[in-house]
Amino acid sequence: MKKLGFTTVIAGGLAAAVLGLAAPASAGIDHHTWLDQITNSASAPHVDTTVHQSR
């Protein structure tokens, strides 16, 4: 009977570990899209860096 209880505890722990690791992995893709939508974005005009001849 002790072997059955020990096996049950091990199986329950493994099942909890699998479910605990699977949940964050499935939420990752939507989270990055959400972060891209709420973050600030800045833009700057292109600066002309060519050398000009002065007279």
PDB file of N, CA, C, O and CB in Angstrom:
ATOM      1  N   MET A   1       0.824  -1.191   0.000  1.00  0.00           N
ATOM      2  CA  MET A   1       0.000   0.000   0.000  1.00  0.00           C
ATOM      3  C   MET A   1       0.873   1.261   0.000  1.00  0.00           C
ATOM      4  O   MET A   1       0.491   2.284  -0.569  1.00  0.00           O
ATOM      5  CB  MET A   1      -0.940  -0.006   1.211  1.00  0.00           C
ATOM      6  N   LYS A   2       2.033   1.184   0.634  1.00  0.00           N
ATOM      7  CA  LYS A   2       2.914   2.346   0.665  1.00  0.00           C
ATOM      8  C   LYS A   2       3.448   2.659  -0.731  1.00  0.00           C
ATOM      9  O   LYS A   2       3.637   3.823  -1.083  1.00  0.00           O
ATOM     10  CB  LYS A   2       4.078   2.110   1.638  1.00  0.00           C
ATOM     11  N   LYS A   3       3.692   1.603  -1.531  1.00  0.00           N
ATOM     12  CA  LYS A   3       4.190   1.819  -2.888  1.00  0.00           C
ATOM     13  C   LYS A   3       3.154   2.537  -3.741  1.00  0.00           C
ATOM     14  O   LYS A   3       3.498   3.389  -4.560  1.00  0.00           O
ATOM     15  CB  LYS A   3       4.573   0.487  -3.537  1.00  0.00           C
ATOM     16  N   LEU A   4       1.891   2.194  -3.550  1.00  0.00           N
ATOM     17  CA  LEU A   4       0.827   2.833  -4.317  1.00  0.00           C
ATOM     18  C   LEU A   4       0.712   4.316  -3.952  1.00  0.00           C
ATOM     19  O   LEU A   4       0.541   5.159  -4.832  1.00  0.00           O
ATOM     20  CB  LEU A   4      -0.513   2.116  -4.074  1.00  0.00           C
ATOM     21  N   GLY A   5       0.803   4.628  -2.684  1.00  0.00           N
ATOM     22  CA  GLY A   5       0.731   6.029  -2.251  1.00  0.00           C
ATOM     23  C   GLY A   5       1.911   6.839  -2.757  1.00  0.00           C
ATOM     24  O   GLY A   5       1.744   7.982  -3.183  1.00  0.00           O
ATOM     25  N   PHE A   6       3.104   6.255  -2.714  1.00  0.00           N
ATOM     26  CA  PHE A   6       4.297   6.933  -3.197  1.00  0.00           C
ATOM     27  C   PHE A   6       4.220   7.166  -4.701  1.00  0.00           C
ATOM     28  O   PHE A   6       4.593   8.231  -5.192  1.00  0.00           O
ATOM     29  CB  PHE A   6       5.545   6.126  -2.850  1.00  0.00           C
ATOM     30  N   THR A   7       3.739   6.171  -5.422  1.00  0.00           N
ATOM     31  CA  THR A   7       3.578   6.297  -6.877  1.00  0.00           C
ATOM     32  C   THR A   7       2.550   7.370  -7.215  1.00  0.00           C
ATOM     33  O   THR A   7       2.728   8.123  -8.172  1.00  0.00           O
ATOM     34  CB  THR A   7       3.158   4.948  -7.497  1.00  0.00           C
ATOM     35  N   THR A   8       1.486   7.442  -6.441  1.00  0.00           N
ATOM     36  CA  THR A   8       0.455   8.451  -6.666  1.00  0.00           C
ATOM     37  C   THR A   8       1.009   9.856  -6.448  1.00  0.00           C
ATOM     38  O   THR A   8       0.706  10.772  -7.213  1.00  0.00           O
ATOM     39  CB  THR A   8      -0.745   8.205  -5.742  1.00  0.00           C
ATOM     40  N   VAL A   9       1.818  10.027  -5.410  1.00  0.00           N
ATOM     41  CA  VAL A   9       2.417  11.333  -5.134  1.00  0.00           C
ATOM     42  C   VAL A   9       3.365  11.734  -6.265  1.00  0.00           C
ATOM     43  O   VAL A   9       3.360  12.886  -6.699  1.00  0.00           O
ATOM     44  CB  VAL A   9       3.169  11.311  -3.785  1.00  0.00           C
ATOM     45  N   ILE A  10       4.172  10.798  -6.737  1.00  0.00           N
ATOM     46  CA  ILE A  10       5.096  11.081  -7.834  1.00  0.00           C
ATOM     47  C   ILE A  10       4.327  11.441  -9.110  1.00  0.00           C
ATOM     48  O   ILE A  10       4.682  12.399  -9.797  1.00  0.00           O
ATOM     49  CB  ILE A  10       6.016   9.868  -8.088  1.00  0.00           C
ATOM     50  N   ALA A  11       3.287  10.685  -9.424  1.00  0.00           N
ATOM     51  CA  ALA A  11       2.498  10.957 -10.631  1.00  0.00           C
ATOM     52  C   ALA A  11       1.804  12.311 -10.535  1.00  0.00           C
ATOM     53  O   ALA A  11       1.732  13.043 -11.522  1.00  0.00           O
ATOM     54  CB  ALA A  11       1.459   9.848 -10.856  1.00  0.00           C
ATOM     55  N   GLY A  12       1.297  12.644  -9.362  1.00  0.00           N
ATOM     56  CA  GLY A  12       0.651  13.948  -9.177  1.00  0.00           C
ATOM     57  C   GLY A  12       1.637  15.090  -9.331  1.00  0.00           C
ATOM     58  O   GLY A  12       1.309  16.124  -9.914  1.00  0.00           O
ATOM     59  N   GLY A  13       2.832  14.912  -8.819  1.00  0.00           N
ATOM     60  CA  GLY A  13       3.857  15.942  -8.954  1.00  0.00           C
ATOM     61  C   GLY A  13       4.284  16.147 -10.391  1.00  0.00           C
ATOM     62  O   GLY A  13       4.472  17.280 -10.833  1.00  0.00           O
ATOM     63  N   LEU A  14       4.439  15.055 -11.120  1.00  0.00           N
ATOM     64  CA  LEU A  14       4.808  15.169 -12.537  1.00  0.00           C
ATOM     65  C   LEU A  14       3.700  15.827 -13.356  1.00  0.00           C
ATOM     66  O   LEU A  14       3.979  16.629 -14.247  1.00  0.00           O
ATOM     67  CB  LEU A  14       5.128  13.788 -13.113  1.00  0.00           C
ATOM     68  N   ALA A  15       2.452  15.491 -13.060  1.00  0.00           N
ATOM     69  CA  ALA A  15       1.329  16.100 -13.777  1.00  0.00           C
ATOM     70  C   ALA A  15       1.261  17.601 -13.497  1.00  0.00           C
ATOM     71  O   ALA A  15       1.011  18.395 -14.404  1.00  0.00           O
ATOM     72  CB  ALA A  15       0.002  15.423 -13.379  1.00  0.00           C
ATOM     73  N   ALA A  16       1.483  17.984 -12.242  1.00  0.00           N
ATOM     74  CA  ALA A  16       1.469  19.406 -11.894  1.00  0.00           C
ATOM     75  C   ALA A  16       2.617  20.141 -12.583  1.00  0.00           C
ATOM     76  O   ALA A  16       2.447  21.278 -13.024  1.00  0.00           O
ATOM     77  CB  ALA A  16       1.559  19.588 -10.368  1.00  0.00           C
ATOM     78  N   ALA A  17       3.776  19.508 -12.677  1.00  0.00           N
ATOM     79  CA  ALA A  17       4.919  20.131 -13.339  1.00  0.00           C
ATOM     80  C   ALA A  17       4.647  20.330 -14.827  1.00  0.00           C
ATOM     81  O   ALA A  17       4.986  21.374 -15.386  1.00  0.00           O
ATOM     82  CB  ALA A  17       6.179  19.282 -13.140  1.00  0.00           C
ATOM     83  N   VAL A  18       4.043  19.343 -15.468  1.00  0.00           N
ATOM     84  CA  VAL A  18       3.742  19.453 -16.903  1.00  0.00           C
ATOM     85  C   VAL A  18       2.735  20.566 -17.150  1.00  0.00           C
ATOM     86  O   VAL A  18       2.906  21.358 -18.076  1.00  0.00           O
ATOM     87  CB  VAL A  18       3.200  18.115 -17.454  1.00  0.00           C
ATOM     88  N   LEU A  19       1.693  20.638 -16.340  1.00  0.00           N
ATOM     89  CA  LEU A  19       0.693  21.687 -16.516  1.00  0.00           C
ATOM     90  C   LEU A  19       1.261  23.059 -16.170  1.00  0.00           C
ATOM     91  O   LEU A  19       0.919  24.050 -16.815  1.00  0.00           O
ATOM     92  CB  LEU A  19      -0.534  21.397 -15.656  1.00  0.00           C
ATOM     93  N   GLY A  20       2.107  23.125 -15.178  1.00  0.00           N
ATOM     94  CA  GLY A  20       2.701  24.399 -14.782  1.00  0.00           C
ATOM     95  C   GLY A  20       3.653  24.952 -15.820  1.00  0.00           C
ATOM     96  O   GLY A  20       3.749  26.168 -15.984  1.00  0.00           O
ATOM     97  N   LEU A  21       4.356  24.084 -16.523  1.00  0.00           N
ATOM     98  CA  LEU A  21       5.290  24.537 -17.551  1.00  0.00           C
ATOM     99  C   LEU A  21       4.609  24.797 -18.886  1.00  0.00           C
ATOM    100  O   LEU A  21       5.117  25.571 -19.697  1.00  0.00           O
ATOM    101  CB  LEU A  21       6.386  23.518 -17.734  1.00  0.00           C
ATOM    102  N   ALA A  22       3.473  24.166 -19.125  1.00  0.00           N
ATOM    103  CA  ALA A  22       2.787  24.334 -20.407  1.00  0.00           C
ATOM    104  C   ALA A  22       2.020  25.647 -20.477  1.00  0.00           C
ATOM    105  O   ALA A  22       1.897  26.219 -21.560  1.00  0.00           O
ATOM    106  CB  ALA A  22       1.838  23.175 -20.648  1.00  0.00           C
ATOM    107  N   ALA A  23       1.507  26.137 -19.369  1.00  0.00           N
ATOM    108  CA  ALA A  23       0.695  27.350 -19.379  1.00  0.00           C
ATOM    109  C   ALA A  23       1.497  28.582 -19.800  1.00  0.00           C
ATOM    110  O   ALA A  23       1.022  29.317 -20.665  1.00  0.00           O
ATOM    111  CB  ALA A  23       0.091  27.578 -18.008  1.00  0.00           C
ATOM    112  N   PRO A  24       2.678  28.856 -19.247  1.00  0.00           N
ATOM    113  CA  PRO A  24       3.414  30.043 -19.694  1.00  0.00           C
ATOM    114  C   PRO A  24       3.876  29.953 -21.152  1.00  0.00           C
ATOM    115  O   PRO A  24       3.973  30.977 -21.828  1.00  0.00           O
ATOM    116  CB  PRO A  24       4.615  30.261 -18.801  1.00  0.00           C
ATOM    117  N   ALA A  25       4.156  28.770 -21.633  1.00  0.00           N
ATOM    118  CA  ALA A  25       4.624  28.630 -23.009  1.00  0.00           C
ATOM    119  C   ALA A  25       3.515  28.962 -24.006  1.00  0.00           C
ATOM    120  O   ALA A  25       3.793  29.516 -25.070  1.00  0.00           O
ATOM    121  CB  ALA A  25       5.142  27.210 -23.252  1.00  0.00           C
ATOM    122  N   SER A  26       2.284  28.638 -23.685  1.00  0.00           N
ATOM    123  CA  SER A  26       1.191  28.918 -24.609  1.00  0.00           C
ATOM    124  C   SER A  26       0.777  30.384 -24.574  1.00  0.00           C
ATOM    125  O   SER A  26       0.162  30.865 -25.525  1.00  0.00           O
ATOM    126  CB  SER A  26      -0.001  28.040 -24.288  1.00  0.00           C
ATOM    127  N   ALA A  27       1.099  31.105 -23.503  1.00  0.00           N
ATOM    128  CA  ALA A  27       0.702  32.505 -23.394  1.00  0.00           C
ATOM    129  C   ALA A  27       1.737  33.449 -23.978  1.00  0.00           C
ATOM    130  O   ALA A  27       1.496  34.656 -24.021  1.00  0.00           O
ATOM    131  CB  ALA A  27       0.453  32.858 -21.952  1.00  0.00           C
ATOM    132  N   GLY A  28       2.873  32.953 -24.427  1.00  0.00           N
ATOM    133  CA  GLY A  28       3.965  33.819 -24.853  1.00  0.00           C
ATOM    134  C   GLY A  28       3.692  34.606 -26.115  1.00  0.00           C
ATOM    135  O   GLY A  28       4.077  35.773 -26.186  1.00  0.00           O
ATOM    136  N   ILE A  29       3.054  34.034 -27.106  1.00  0.00           N
ATOM    137  CA  ILE A  29       2.883  34.696 -28.401  1.00  0.00           C
ATOM    138  C   ILE A  29       1.928  35.879 -28.289  1.00  0.00           C
ATOM    139  O   ILE A  29       2.217  36.952 -28.817  1.00  0.00           O
ATOM    140  CB  ILE A  29       2.368  33.701 -29.449  1.00  0.00           C
ATOM    141  N   ASP A  30       0.812  35.705 -27.622  1.00  0.00           N
ATOM    142  CA  ASP A  30      -0.148  36.792 -27.471  1.00  0.00           C
ATOM    143  C   ASP A  30       0.426  37.909 -26.623  1.00  0.00           C
ATOM    144  O   ASP A  30       0.109  39.079 -26.837  1.00  0.00           O
ATOM    145  CB  ASP A  30      -1.442  36.281 -26.855  1.00  0.00           C
ATOM    146  N   HIS A  31       1.254  37.564 -25.677  1.00  0.00           N
ATOM    147  CA  HIS A  31       1.825  38.565 -24.779  1.00  0.00           C
ATOM    148  C   HIS A  31       2.751  39.517 -25.540  1.00  0.00           C
ATOM    149  O   HIS A  31       2.743  40.719 -25.274  1.00  0.00           O
ATOM    150  CB  HIS A  31       2.592  37.881 -23.634  1.00  0.00           C
ATOM    151  N   HIS A  32       3.535  39.010 -26.466  1.00  0.00           N
ATOM    152  CA  HIS A  32       4.436  39.869 -27.216  1.00  0.00           C
ATOM    153  C   HIS A  32       3.667  40.810 -28.135  1.00  0.00           C
ATOM    154  O   HIS A  32       4.076  41.958 -28.313  1.00  0.00           O
ATOM    155  CB  HIS A  32       5.412  39.030 -28.025  1.00  0.00           C
ATOM    156  N   THR A  33       2.587  40.363 -28.711  1.00  0.00           N
ATOM    157  CA  THR A  33       1.754  41.223 -29.548  1.00  0.00           C
ATOM    158  C   THR A  33       1.158  42.342 -28.712  1.00  0.00           C
ATOM    159  O   THR A  33       1.113  43.493 -29.146  1.00  0.00           O
ATOM    160  CB  THR A  33       0.637  40.410 -30.230  1.00  0.00           C
ATOM    161  N   TRP A  34       0.708  42.008 -27.528  1.00  0.00           N
ATOM    162  CA  TRP A  34       0.125  42.991 -26.627  1.00  0.00           C
ATOM    163  C   TRP A  34       1.170  44.023 -26.216  1.00  0.00           C
ATOM    164  O   TRP A  34       0.871  45.215 -26.158  1.00  0.00           O
ATOM    165  CB  TRP A  34      -0.465  42.304 -25.388  1.00  0.00           C
ATOM    166  N   LEU A  35       2.392  43.578 -25.930  1.00  0.00           N
ATOM    167  CA  LEU A  35       3.450  44.515 -25.559  1.00  0.00           C
ATOM    168  C   LEU A  35       3.785  45.466 -26.701  1.00  0.00           C
ATOM    169  O   LEU A  35       4.045  46.646 -26.463  1.00  0.00           O
ATOM    170  CB  LEU A  35       4.700  43.756 -25.133  1.00  0.00           C
ATOM    171  N   ASP A  36       3.783  44.977 -27.926  1.00  0.00           N
ATOM    172  CA  ASP A  36       4.059  45.837 -29.072  1.00  0.00           C
ATOM    173  C   ASP A  36       2.980  46.902 -29.255  1.00  0.00           C
ATOM    174  O   ASP A  36       3.266  47.997 -29.738  1.00  0.00           O
ATOM    175  CB  ASP A  36       4.180  45.000 -30.337  1.00  0.00           C
ATOM    176  N   GLN A  37       1.762  46.593 -28.877  1.00  0.00           N
ATOM    177  CA  GLN A  37       0.669  47.532 -29.053  1.00  0.00           C
ATOM    178  C   GLN A  37       0.647  48.614 -27.978  1.00  0.00           C
ATOM    179  O   GLN A  37       0.211  49.732 -28.255  1.00  0.00           O
ATOM    180  CB  GLN A  37      -0.640  46.794 -29.058  1.00  0.00           C
ATOM    181  N   ILE A  38       1.104  48.318 -26.759  1.00  0.00           N
ATOM    182  CA  ILE A  38       0.986  49.288 -25.678  1.00  0.00           C
ATOM    183  C   ILE A  38       2.260  50.090 -25.432  1.00  0.00           C
ATOM    184  O   ILE A  38       2.218  51.094 -24.722  1.00  0.00           O
ATOM    185  CB  ILE A  38       0.595  48.586 -24.422  1.00  0.00           C
ATOM    186  N   THR A  39       3.380  49.678 -25.992  1.00  0.00           N
ATOM    187  CA  THR A  39       4.621  50.389 -25.725  1.00  0.00           C
ATOM    188  C   THR A  39       4.707  51.662 -26.543  1.00  0.00           C
ATOM    189  O   THR A  39       4.101  51.775 -27.609  1.00  0.00           O
ATOM    190  CB  THR A  39       5.817  49.499 -26.016  1.00  0.00           C
ATOM    191  N   ASN A  40       5.461  52.609 -26.038  1.00  0.00           N
ATOM    192  CA  ASN A  40       5.668  53.863 -26.755  1.00  0.00           C
ATOM    193  C   ASN A  40       6.628  53.633 -27.913  1.00  0.00           C
ATOM    194  O   ASN A  40       7.522  52.789 -27.842  1.00  0.00           O
ATOM    195  CB  ASN A  40       6.209  54.960 -25.808  1.00  0.00           C
ATOM    196  N   SER A  41       6.430  54.379 -28.951  1.00  0.00           N
ATOM    197  CA  SER A  41       7.354  54.301 -30.075  1.00  0.00           C
ATOM    198  C   SER A  41       7.726  55.722 -30.487  1.00  0.00           C
ATOM    199  O   SER A  41       6.891  56.626 -30.465  1.00  0.00           O
ATOM    200  CB  SER A  41       6.728  53.510 -31.271  1.00  0.00           C
ATOM    201  N   ALA A  42       8.960  55.901 -30.855  1.00  0.00           N
ATOM    202  CA  ALA A  42       9.450  57.219 -31.253  1.00  0.00           C
ATOM    203  C   ALA A  42       9.991  57.136 -32.667  1.00  0.00           C
ATOM    204  O   ALA A  42      10.495  56.098 -33.097  1.00  0.00           O
ATOM    205  CB  ALA A  42      10.542  57.734 -30.276  1.00  0.00           C
ATOM    206  N   SER A  43       9.880  58.228 -33.372  1.00  0.00           N
ATOM    207  CA  SER A  43      10.450  58.290 -34.716  1.00  0.00           C
ATOM    208  C   SER A  43      11.165  59.631 -34.869  1.00  0.00           C
ATOM    209  O   SER A  43      10.737  60.645 -34.316  1.00  0.00           O
ATOM    210  CB  SER A  43       9.342  58.109 -35.818  1.00  0.00           C
ATOM    211  N   ALA A  44      12.240  59.619 -35.615  1.00  0.00           N
ATOM    212  CA  ALA A  44      13.019  60.829 -35.862  1.00  0.00           C
ATOM    213  C   ALA A  44      13.227  60.963 -37.357  1.00  0.00           C
ATOM    214  O   ALA A  44      13.352  59.958 -38.057  1.00  0.00           O
ATOM    215  CB  ALA A  44      14.384  60.797 -35.108  1.00  0.00           C
ATOM    216  N   PRO A  45      13.266  62.191 -37.856  1.00  0.00           N
ATOM    217  CA  PRO A  45      13.481  62.369 -39.292  1.00  0.00           C
ATOM    218  C   PRO A  45      14.901  61.977 -39.681  1.00  0.00           C
ATOM    219  O   PRO A  45      15.820  62.033 -38.863  1.00  0.00           O
ATOM    220  CB  PRO A  45      13.203  63.822 -39.699  1.00  0.00           C
ATOM    221  N   HIS A  46      15.064  61.588 -40.914  1.00  0.00           N
ATOM    222  CA  HIS A  46      16.381  61.227 -41.421  1.00  0.00           C
ATOM    223  C   HIS A  46      17.222  62.493 -41.580  1.00  0.00           C
ATOM    224  O   HIS A  46      16.760  63.477 -42.158  1.00  0.00           O
ATOM    225  CB  HIS A  46      16.268  60.462 -42.772  1.00  0.00           C
ATOM    226  N   VAL A  47      18.445  62.472 -41.073  1.00  0.00           N
ATOM    227  CA  VAL A  47      19.332  63.627 -41.105  1.00  0.00           C
ATOM    228  C   VAL A  47      20.311  63.473 -42.259  1.00  0.00           C
ATOM    229  O   VAL A  47      20.884  62.402 -42.459  1.00  0.00           O
ATOM    230  CB  VAL A  47      20.086  63.789 -39.760  1.00  0.00           C
ATOM    231  N   ASP A  48      20.496  64.538 -43.009  1.00  0.00           N
ATOM    232  CA  ASP A  48      21.440  64.534 -44.124  1.00  0.00           C
ATOM    233  C   ASP A  48      22.854  64.698 -43.579  1.00  0.00           C
ATOM    234  O   ASP A  48      23.192  65.754 -43.045  1.00  0.00           O
ATOM    235  CB  ASP A  48      21.107  65.662 -45.146  1.00  0.00           C
ATOM    236  N   THR A  49      23.687  63.660 -43.710  1.00  0.00           N
ATOM    237  CA  THR A  49      25.045  63.700 -43.158  1.00  0.00           C
ATOM    238  C   THR A  49      26.109  63.812 -44.241  1.00  0.00           C
ATOM    239  O   THR A  49      27.283  63.548 -43.983  1.00  0.00           O
ATOM    240  CB  THR A  49      25.304  62.463 -42.324  1.00  0.00           C
ATOM    241  N   THR A  50      25.717  64.198 -45.441  1.00  0.00           N
ATOM    242  CA  THR A  50      26.701  64.345 -46.504  1.00  0.00           C
ATOM    243  C   THR A  50      27.540  65.609 -46.274  1.00  0.00           C
ATOM    244  O   THR A  50      27.068  66.582 -45.685  1.00  0.00           O
ATOM    245  CB  THR A  50      26.005  64.396 -47.886  1.00  0.00           C
ATOM    246  N   VAL A  51      28.761  65.579 -46.738  1.00  0.00           N
ATOM    247  CA  VAL A  51      29.665  66.706 -46.574  1.00  0.00           C
ATOM    248  C   VAL A  51      29.372  67.730 -47.673  1.00  0.00           C
ATOM    249  O   VAL A  51      29.281  67.389 -48.852  1.00  0.00           O
ATOM    250  CB  VAL A  51      31.158  66.243 -46.620  1.00  0.00           C
ATOM    251  N   HIS A  52      29.225  68.991 -47.258  1.00  0.00           N
ATOM    252  CA  HIS A  52      28.953  70.072 -48.204  1.00  0.00           C
ATOM    253  C   HIS A  52      30.188  70.969 -48.299  1.00  0.00           C
ATOM    254  O   HIS A  52      30.890  71.188 -47.313  1.00  0.00           O
ATOM    255  CB  HIS A  52      27.696  70.897 -47.769  1.00  0.00           C
ATOM    256  N   GLN A  53      30.436  71.477 -49.497  1.00  0.00           N
ATOM    257  CA  GLN A  53      31.590  72.366 -49.691  1.00  0.00           C
ATOM    258  C   GLN A  53      31.198  73.785 -49.324  1.00  0.00           C
ATOM    259  O   GLN A  53      30.186  74.298 -49.802  1.00  0.00           O
ATOM    260  CB  GLN A  53      32.108  72.306 -51.157  1.00  0.00           C
ATOM    261  N   SER A  54      31.981  74.409 -48.492  1.00  0.00           N
ATOM    262  CA  SER A  54      31.705  75.798 -48.120  1.00  0.00           C
ATOM    263  C   SER A  54      32.615  76.738 -48.902  1.00  0.00           C
ATOM    264  O   SER A  54      33.736  76.362 -49.244  1.00  0.00           O
ATOM    265  CB  SER A  54      31.892  76.008 -46.598  1.00  0.00           C
ATOM    266  N   ARG A  55      32.153  77.954 -49.192  1.00  0.00           N
ATOM    267  CA  ARG A  55      32.946  78.928 -49.960  1.00  0.00           C
ATOM    268  C   ARG A  55      33.200  80.143 -49.159  1.00  0.00           C
ATOM    269  O   ARG A  55      33.850  81.072 -49.637  1.00  0.00           O
ATOM    270  CB  ARG A  55      32.261  79.308 -51.246  1.00  0.00           C
TER     271      ARG A  55
END
